Amino acid sequence: MNKIVFATNNLHKLEEIRQIMDGFYEVLSLTDIGCYEEIVEDADTLDGNAQIKADFVTNRYHMDCFADDSGLEVEALNGAPGVYSARYAGEHCTYQDNVDKLLAALDGVQNRKAAFRTVIALNLQGQTYHFEGRCDGMIATEQRGEGGFGYDPVFQPDGYDKTFSELGVEVKNKISHRGKATQKLISFLQNYVK
């Protein structure tokens, strides 16, 4: 089976990607390749952060690699938290801190439209490719559900009356921003001629 590195320290993302790519590619983590350094994501776009992570692994470890960056873009907040989604409530915040800040920012706001976006940067055989996934929805007024991570308890995708946390991993992986971007990545890799 082909091996590829997914440049992330987020175990939730790693597990999601491994489930989606199961049986097709062996997805190695940063720990699997002995990378324990913190990769600084200081770009001001999702594309830029994804590319920084992929380049770090490719340049240091000489391995094919992909990396993603995701952001929640809320219309009423002019696209915030966006590229800063993971640290919306501060540098060392928890998922709960971020959700609390988001709900407080939207308190009393009628327009709750939002979109999750993921960009995947793939470094393969000396070439770079980008894939994007998007999931439109809205921010619920309160947290619902036990599953998922991050903003999942408050993000309700269009066409559903449940949040990502309530829908479960199988449904989420099919309709989510990361799921869509990953499907584009997989389709590309399946058709890639080495």
HUSULGI-V100479 format. One record per helix or strand of 2 or more residues. SS is the DSSP state (H for helix, E for strand). FROM is the first residue (numbers start at 1). LEN is the number of residues. If there is no record, write none. Layout:
# HUSULGI-V100479
{{SS,FROM,LEN} {SS,FROM,LEN}}
This chain:
# HUSULGI-V100479
{{E,3,4} {H,11,10} {E,26,3} {H,46,16} {E,65,10} {H,75,3} {E,81,2} {H,85,3} {H,95,11} {E,113,12} {E,127,13} {E,155,3} {H,164,4} {H,169,7} {H,177,15}}
